[in-house]
């Protein structure tokens, strides 16, 4: 007797279970077919890209290789124009520059004295002790002759002490080092105005307005420029009036008629 003889006979599966098993087998087969199809599509895409790269390389390689071996084009030499002759200032400008007074030379200063003077200059200027500030800042400037701010401090201190000539000289020294120092132009304008040079004052204030149209001294500068402009117009009008008064009247006779001679007896 075998085991098969002992086991009970197999029962047939129900229809629902058999249908479920068939559906699972069908789904598995469909999944295998879909995976196989996607694999073949991916392989075809990779093969197409590789073929495109190969064809592109075969087409572009002769052009690239030809460019490498090609000789550079011959460029014709370009004629360079001769530089223009140097511009020389007119004799009037040279004479005007030569007529300006030379600034006084400054004495030599030792490094220790220069350092001490620099500190004194700063402290005196901040506390508005103008006499000490003028002396200390001038000494510090002698050791630093390229510092425009030190020269401007000396100019401001000298102007505060009513030393107008010295203030104007130090302001000119400031502008010689830095043409953008508008406060130096304000000092020159004020000094020229107080010494009776209205035109020079207006010229300095015009330059100030060009550099600092909204600066601290802009209102004063505009007032001076307007006043000088009005004075110039008034002078022109008065000159024209004098010329008109001196001109002869065309309607009046040039000379009085001579009297008639009396008849002889």
C-alpha positions in Angstrom: 0.0 0.0 0.0 1.4 3.4 -1.0 0.8 6.9 0.4 -1.4 7.7 -2.6 -3.7 4.9 -1.7 -4.1 6.4 1.8 -4.7 10.1 0.8 -8.2 11.0 -0.1 -8.9 11.8 -3.7 -8.4 15.4 -4.9 -11.3 17.6 -5.1 -11.9 19.8 -8.2 -11.2 23.5 -7.6 -14.1 25.8 -7.6 -14.8 28.0 -10.6 -14.1 31.3 -8.8 -10.7 30.1 -7.6 -9.8 28.8 -11.1 -10.8 32.1 -12.6 -8.6 34.0 -10.1 -5.6 31.9 -10.9 -6.2 32.4 -14.6 -6.4 36.1 -14.1 -3.1 36.2 -12.1 -1.4 34.1 -14.9 -2.7 36.5 -17.5 -1.4 39.6 -15.6 2.0 38.0 -15.1 2.2 37.3 -18.9 1.2 40.8 -19.7 3.8 42.3 -17.3 6.5 40.1 -18.9 5.5 41.3 -22.4 5.4 44.9 -21.3 8.9 44.7 -19.7 10.3 43.0 -22.8 8.8 45.7 -25.0 10.2 48.5 -22.9 13.6 46.8 -22.9 13.6 46.7 -26.7 12.5 50.3 -26.9 15.4 51.4 -24.6 17.9 49.5 -26.6 16.6 51.0 -29.9 16.8 54.5 -28.4 20.4 54.0 -27.3 21.3 52.5 -30.7 19.8 55.5 -32.4 21.7 58.0 -30.2 24.9 56.1 -30.8 24.3 56.1 -34.6 23.6 59.9 -34.6 26.8 60.6 -32.7 28.8 58.4 -35.0 27.3 60.1 -38.1 27.8 63.6 -36.6 31.4 62.8 -35.8 32.0 61.5 -39.3 30.5 64.7 -40.8 32.2 67.3 -38.5 35.6 65.7 -38.2 36.8 66.7 -41.7 35.8 70.3 -41.1 37.5 70.5 -37.7 40.7 68.8 -39.0 40.7 71.1 -42.0 40.4 74.2 -39.7 43.4 73.0 -37.7 45.5 72.5 -40.7 44.3 75.7 -42.5 46.8 78.5 -42.8 45.9 81.7 -41.0 44.6 84.5 -43.4 47.1 87.1 -44.3 46.1 90.4 -42.8 47.2 93.6 -44.5 49.1 96.0 -42.3 47.0 98.9 -41.1 48.5 102.3 -41.5 48.7 104.0 -38.1 48.0 107.7 -38.3 50.7 110.0 -37.1 50.0 111.5 -33.6 48.7 115.0 -33.7 51.1 117.8 -32.9 51.2 118.8 -29.2 48.8 121.6 -28.3 50.6 124.6 -26.9 48.9 127.2 -24.8 48.4 130.6 -26.3 50.9 133.3 -25.2 48.1 135.1 -23.3 47.5 132.1 -21.1 51.2 131.6 -20.5 51.6 135.3 -19.5 48.6 135.0 -17.2 50.0 132.0 -15.4 53.4 133.7 -15.1 51.8 136.8 -13.7 50.3 134.9 -10.7 52.3 135.4 -7.5 54.4 132.4 -6.4 53.5 130.7 -3.1 56.0 131.1 -0.3 58.4 128.2 0.3 57.9 126.1 3.5 60.7 125.3 6.0 62.0 121.7 6.5 60.5 119.9 9.5 61.9 116.9 11.4 59.7 113.7 11.6 59.2 114.2 15.4 58.1 117.8 15.0 55.8 116.9 12.1 54.1 114.2 14.2 53.6 116.6 17.1 52.4 119.3 14.8 49.9 117.0 13.2 48.3 116.2 16.5 48.2 119.9 17.5 46.7 120.8 14.2 43.9 118.3 14.6 43.1 119.4 18.2 43.4 123.1 17.5 41.2 122.9 14.4 38.5 120.9 16.2 38.4 123.4 19.1 38.6 126.4 16.7 41.8 127.8 18.2 42.7 129.4 14.8 46.1 130.9 15.6 47.4 127.6 16.9 45.7 125.7 14.2 47.2 127.9 11.4 50.8 127.4 12.8 50.5 123.7 13.6 48.7 122.7 10.3 51.3 124.7 8.3 54.1 122.9 10.1 52.4 119.5 9.4 51.9 120.4 5.8 55.6 121.1 5.4 56.2 117.5 6.3 53.3 116.3 4.1 53.3 118.7 1.1 50.9 116.5 -0.9 48.1 116.6 1.7 45.4 119.0 0.3 43.3 118.8 3.5 46.1 120.1 5.6 46.5 123.1 3.3 42.7 123.7 3.4 42.8 123.7 7.2 45.5 126.4 7.1 43.4 128.4 4.7 40.3 128.2 6.9 42.3 129.1 10.0 43.9 132.1 8.3 40.6 133.3 7.0 39.0 133.0 10.4 41.9 135.3 11.7 41.1 137.8 8.9 44.4 137.2 7.2 42.8 137.3 3.7 46.0 137.3 1.6 47.4 134.2 3.5 44.0 132.5 3.3 43.8 133.1 -0.5 47.4 131.7 -0.9 46.7 128.5 1.1 43.4 128.0 -0.8 45.3 128.3 -4.1 47.8 125.8 -2.8 44.9 123.4 -1.9 43.5 123.6 -5.4 46.9 123.0 -6.9 46.9 119.7 -5.1 43.2 118.8 -5.5 40.9 120.7 -7.9 37.8 119.1 -6.3 38.2 121.0 -3.0 35.2 123.3 -3.3 35.7 124.9 0.1 39.0 126.4 -1.1 37.0 128.2 -3.8 34.6 129.5 -1.2 37.5 130.9 0.8 39.0 132.5 -2.4 35.6 134.0 -3.3 35.0 135.5 0.2 38.5 136.9 0.3 38.2 138.5 -3.1 34.8 139.9 -2.2 36.1 141.5 1.0 39.0 143.0 -0.8 36.8 144.6 -3.4 37.4 142.3 -6.3 33.8 141.5 -7.3 34.6 139.9 -10.6 37.2 137.6 -9.1 34.8 136.7 -6.3 32.0 135.8 -8.7 34.4 133.7 -10.8 35.5 131.7 -7.8 31.9 131.2 -6.7 30.9 130.0 -10.2 33.6 127.3 -10.0 32.3 126.5 -6.5 28.8 125.9 -7.8 30.1 123.7 -10.6 31.8 121.4 -8.0 29.2 121.7 -5.2 25.8 122.9 -6.4 24.3 121.8 -3.1 27.3 122.6 -0.8 27.3 124.5 2.4 28.1 127.8 0.6 25.8 127.3 -2.4 23.3 129.9 -1.3 26.0 132.5 -0.7 27.7 131.7 -4.0 24.5 132.1 -6.0 23.8 135.4 -4.3 27.2 136.7 -5.2 26.9 135.5 -8.8 23.5 137.0 -9.3 24.6 140.3 -7.8 27.7 140.5 -10.1 25.5 139.6 -13.1 23.0 142.4 -12.2 25.9 144.8 -11.8 27.3 143.9 -15.1 24.0 144.4 -16.8 23.6 147.8 -15.1 27.0 148.8 -16.2 26.3 147.9 -19.8 23.0 149.8 -19.7 24.7 152.9 -18.3 27.4 152.7 -21.0 24.8 152.5 -23.7 22.9 155.4 -22.2 26.0 157.6 -22.2 26.7 156.6 -25.8 23.2 157.6 -26.9 23.5 160.9 -25.1 26.8 161.7 -26.8 25.6 160.8 -30.3 24.5 163.7 -32.5 20.8 164.2 -33.3 20.2 163.5 -37.0 17.2 165.8 -37.1 19.0 168.9 -35.8 21.0 171.0 -38.2 24.7 170.4 -38.2 25.6 174.2 -38.0 23.6 177.3 -37.5 22.7 179.3 -40.6 25.0 182.3 -41.3 23.4 185.8 -41.1 22.7 187.6 -44.3 25.1 190.4 -45.2 23.7 193.9 -45.2 23.5 195.7 -48.6 26.2 198.3 -49.3 25.0 202.0 -49.2 
